[in-house]
Amino acid sequence: MSGMHGDYDLGHTVAGWTGCGVALTGAATIGVSVCAAWLPGVWLGAGTLAAAGLITWALHLMGWGKPSGPRPADQWDWRLRDPMTAHADCLACRLAGGPVGAARRRVPQPVTMPIR
């Protein structure tokens, strides 16, 4: 991602791409339903749009989403899980309980016992 954006990760993730695809499907369903004057299709598309938000949120909380911003270049690949446990300015993390929600996802560290 060098060039125009410099050393800046744009946050392309599995959560983002999946949510975008589901939202595009919902919007297309609404568009076709409006053209066909089929009211249940509009509601189906609206439900798909709501599901897109929930799917994206769930994937983000499972580690498949990350905020845009400066990151090391080895973490730019969209197929990598986010190594961060909580994002300070992230609405999705705050809605999940902030540090408490992130603590549930934290990878347990090995316990070291003192040698006697």
Backbone bond lengths (Angstrom), bond angles and torsions (degrees), N, CA, C in turn:
res aa  C-N    CA-C-N  psi(-1)  N-CA   C-N-CA  omega(-1)  CA-C   N-CA-C  phi
1 M - - - 1.427 - - 1.511 111.48 -
2 S 1.239 117.32 30.36 1.456 118.89 177.24 1.518 109.06 -80.93
3 G 1.285 116.48 -177.63 1.455 119.51 179.74 1.505 110.41 97.88
4 M 1.324 115.96 -116.85 1.450 121.26 -174.00 1.531 112.51 -63.92
5 H 1.340 118.20 -36.30 1.453 121.55 -175.42 1.522 113.35 -95.44
6 G 1.298 119.37 -6.51 1.460 121.28 -179.36 1.519 111.67 66.84
7 D 1.308 116.71 -146.53 1.462 121.59 -179.98 1.522 110.34 -92.69
8 Y 1.296 116.16 62.25 1.452 121.20 -174.65 1.522 108.44 -132.53
9 D 1.340 116.25 123.29 1.459 121.06 178.68 1.526 108.43 -82.64
10 L 1.310 117.28 130.00 1.458 121.26 -177.07 1.523 112.89 -88.45
11 G 1.326 118.52 0.10 1.449 120.68 174.81 1.519 114.97 80.99
12 H 1.326 118.53 21.77 1.466 120.31 175.90 1.525 108.20 -68.18
13 T 1.337 116.81 120.11 1.459 121.26 -174.44 1.520 110.84 -138.33
14 V 1.321 115.58 169.92 1.464 121.25 174.40 1.530 109.07 -61.09
15 A 1.333 117.03 -42.49 1.466 120.29 179.31 1.534 110.87 -61.41
16 G 1.323 116.18 -44.67 1.462 120.16 -179.08 1.513 113.02 -65.18
17 W 1.320 116.56 -46.98 1.468 119.71 -178.50 1.528 111.20 -67.54
18 T 1.334 117.65 -39.78 1.463 120.42 179.21 1.529 110.48 -65.11
19 G 1.334 115.96 -46.65 1.459 119.69 179.08 1.512 112.32 -61.27
20 C 1.328 116.22 -39.48 1.463 120.69 178.61 1.530 110.77 -63.93
21 G 1.321 116.85 -42.34 1.465 120.30 179.62 1.515 112.67 -64.72
22 V 1.337 116.50 -43.22 1.464 120.19 179.18 1.532 110.10 -67.35
23 A 1.337 117.25 -40.53 1.471 120.41 178.38 1.525 111.26 -65.03
24 L 1.322 117.54 -38.74 1.461 120.82 177.42 1.526 110.53 -62.95
25 T 1.326 116.52 -39.61 1.465 120.55 176.96 1.522 110.70 -63.11
26 G 1.329 116.89 -43.43 1.467 120.32 178.42 1.512 112.40 -63.62
27 A 1.339 116.73 -43.50 1.463 120.13 179.53 1.531 111.25 -64.91
28 A 1.316 116.49 -39.92 1.467 119.97 178.11 1.530 110.79 -65.73
29 T 1.322 116.40 -38.32 1.466 120.23 177.67 1.523 110.58 -62.59
30 I 1.329 116.68 -43.36 1.464 120.04 177.60 1.528 110.27 -62.75
31 G 1.325 117.23 -44.61 1.460 120.64 -179.03 1.518 112.87 -60.89
32 V 1.312 116.48 -46.63 1.471 120.50 179.60 1.520 110.12 -66.07
33 S 1.331 116.89 -38.73 1.464 120.35 -179.17 1.523 112.14 -67.39
34 V 1.329 116.84 -36.68 1.463 119.65 177.07 1.524 109.87 -66.30
35 C 1.318 116.29 -42.93 1.472 119.88 179.07 1.527 111.65 -64.63
36 A 1.325 116.70 -33.50 1.464 120.84 -179.82 1.527 112.25 -89.88
37 A 1.340 117.32 -1.46 1.467 122.65 -178.01 1.525 110.93 55.37
38 W 1.325 115.91 46.37 1.469 122.79 -178.79 1.524 108.06 -114.81
39 L 1.327 117.41 97.57 1.458 122.91 -174.54 1.533 113.67 -61.19
40 P 1.347 119.59 -41.22 1.470 117.52 178.24 1.540 112.81 -59.90
41 G 1.318 117.06 -30.72 1.458 120.25 178.10 1.517 112.65 -67.91
42 V 1.340 115.50 -33.31 1.469 119.35 176.57 1.519 109.16 -64.60
43 W 1.318 116.82 -44.66 1.467 120.39 178.26 1.525 111.33 -65.79
44 L 1.316 117.28 -37.27 1.467 120.86 176.54 1.534 110.44 -62.23
45 G 1.324 116.12 -43.45 1.457 120.17 178.13 1.517 112.18 -65.82
46 A 1.334 117.13 -39.05 1.465 120.76 178.01 1.531 110.51 -65.03
47 G 1.320 116.47 -39.07 1.467 120.08 176.32 1.519 111.59 -65.20
48 T 1.326 116.32 -36.93 1.464 120.63 177.61 1.527 110.65 -66.53
49 L 1.323 117.41 -38.29 1.468 120.65 176.38 1.529 110.97 -63.66
50 A 1.329 117.07 -42.09 1.469 120.07 177.58 1.526 110.46 -64.74
51 A 1.334 116.57 -39.58 1.472 120.57 178.01 1.522 110.93 -64.09
52 A 1.322 117.66 -33.80 1.468 121.01 178.49 1.524 110.85 -60.04
53 G 1.329 116.06 -43.66 1.458 119.78 177.71 1.516 112.31 -63.44
54 L 1.327 116.79 -43.12 1.464 120.30 -179.81 1.524 111.98 -68.41
55 I 1.315 117.28 -38.93 1.466 121.32 178.48 1.525 110.16 -64.76
56 T 1.325 116.53 -44.77 1.459 120.33 179.35 1.521 110.85 -62.17
57 W 1.317 116.96 -42.85 1.461 121.85 179.39 1.523 110.80 -62.30
58 A 1.335 116.83 -46.97 1.464 120.58 -179.64 1.532 111.07 -62.28
59 L 1.315 117.50 -43.87 1.463 119.88 178.71 1.525 111.40 -64.48
60 H 1.318 117.24 -38.18 1.462 120.83 177.76 1.526 110.41 -61.49
61 L 1.325 116.78 -44.68 1.461 120.54 -179.12 1.525 112.36 -69.29
62 M 1.333 117.13 -23.23 1.464 120.08 176.54 1.526 112.16 -83.55
63 G 1.323 116.95 0.98 1.458 120.06 176.80 1.512 114.57 99.91
64 W 1.326 117.70 5.56 1.467 120.07 -179.13 1.519 112.26 -96.55
65 G 1.335 117.60 9.65 1.456 121.73 176.88 1.511 109.85 -128.27
66 K 1.309 116.42 155.12 1.464 120.87 178.00 1.517 108.07 -152.89
67 P 1.328 116.88 151.50 1.463 118.52 179.27 1.525 111.02 -77.04
68 S 1.323 116.07 157.32 1.459 119.84 173.17 1.513 108.87 -69.39
69 G 1.294 116.09 154.30 1.454 119.31 176.41 1.509 111.64 144.50
70 P 1.325 115.95 -179.46 1.464 120.16 -179.77 1.526 111.16 -64.43
71 R 1.312 116.26 130.40 1.468 123.59 177.32 1.504 108.26 -147.52
72 P 1.337 116.25 156.18 1.470 118.39 173.39 1.534 109.94 -61.61
73 A 1.308 116.71 146.13 1.471 121.35 -175.92 1.527 112.44 -60.90
74 D 1.333 118.75 -27.42 1.468 119.47 -179.42 1.530 112.18 -73.29
75 Q 1.333 119.08 -7.36 1.463 122.53 178.14 1.525 112.36 -106.13
76 W 1.331 117.99 11.38 1.455 121.19 -176.70 1.524 113.99 -80.56
77 D 1.309 118.56 -23.09 1.460 120.37 -175.81 1.532 109.53 -61.52
78 W 1.308 117.65 130.84 1.456 122.00 -175.98 1.530 112.66 -70.01
79 R 1.331 117.67 -14.81 1.468 120.12 -179.27 1.527 112.76 -89.16
80 L 1.332 117.87 -0.52 1.458 121.47 -179.78 1.518 110.44 -90.91
81 R 1.328 115.39 142.79 1.456 119.62 174.02 1.517 109.45 -73.57
82 D 1.299 116.38 149.86 1.454 121.87 -178.91 1.524 109.41 -76.06
83 P 1.333 118.35 123.92 1.465 119.94 -179.38 1.523 113.06 -76.17
84 M 1.332 118.09 -12.24 1.464 120.65 -179.46 1.522 110.26 -75.14
85 T 1.331 116.70 146.29 1.462 120.08 -179.95 1.521 111.95 -92.92
86 A 1.317 118.42 -23.57 1.465 121.85 178.12 1.516 108.62 -153.18
87 H 1.296 116.34 147.16 1.454 121.91 177.94 1.525 107.37 -110.45
88 A 1.324 116.54 121.97 1.464 121.69 -172.26 1.526 113.01 -60.19
89 D 1.310 118.83 -44.49 1.464 121.89 -176.67 1.520 112.39 -104.72
90 C 1.309 117.75 32.01 1.468 122.28 -174.03 1.529 110.33 -103.05
91 L 1.324 116.72 119.60 1.457 121.27 179.12 1.529 111.24 -62.85
92 A 1.323 117.32 -40.72 1.467 120.64 -179.57 1.521 111.82 -61.33
93 C 1.326 117.17 -41.62 1.462 120.51 178.91 1.524 111.13 -69.01
94 R 1.336 117.23 -38.34 1.466 120.08 178.90 1.526 110.74 -67.47
95 L 1.337 117.83 -38.51 1.465 120.22 178.42 1.521 111.84 -66.12
96 A 1.325 116.86 -26.54 1.461 120.75 179.06 1.521 111.85 -84.73
97 G 1.302 117.96 2.75 1.450 120.17 178.03 1.504 113.45 112.16
98 G 1.317 117.43 11.71 1.467 120.78 177.74 1.510 112.30 59.41
99 P 1.329 117.55 -130.38 1.461 120.25 -177.75 1.524 112.76 -61.66
100 V 1.337 117.59 -29.97 1.459 119.55 179.86 1.520 110.24 -67.49
101 G 1.341 116.76 -46.39 1.464 119.93 178.24 1.505 111.68 -63.48
102 A 1.326 116.39 -36.92 1.460 120.16 179.47 1.515 111.41 -71.99
103 A 1.331 117.31 -30.38 1.464 119.65 -179.29 1.524 110.76 -65.50
104 R 1.310 116.81 -29.88 1.469 118.91 178.27 1.521 111.69 -67.69
105 R 1.339 116.83 -27.05 1.458 120.50 -178.48 1.522 111.99 -90.83
106 R 1.313 117.29 -9.74 1.453 120.85 -174.27 1.531 110.17 -63.27
107 V 1.292 116.14 135.99 1.459 121.88 178.86 1.528 108.33 -72.85
108 P 1.334 117.91 127.18 1.466 118.80 -179.40 1.523 111.32 -65.15
109 Q 1.322 115.23 137.16 1.446 121.19 178.45 1.524 109.93 -90.42
110 P 1.323 118.05 147.32 1.463 119.19 179.69 1.527 110.07 -66.19
111 V 1.311 114.78 142.33 1.462 120.76 179.27 1.526 107.90 -89.09
112 T 1.326 115.45 130.66 1.467 119.22 177.67 1.514 108.30 -103.56
113 M 1.293 115.45 132.21 1.467 121.77 179.04 1.516 108.65 -102.79
114 P 1.340 117.80 138.51 1.463 119.09 177.57 1.522 110.94 -66.73
115 I 1.300 115.92 141.77 1.462 121.15 179.62 1.529 107.56 -88.42
116 R 1.318 115.92 129.44 1.474 120.37 -179.89 1.495 110.96 -102.71
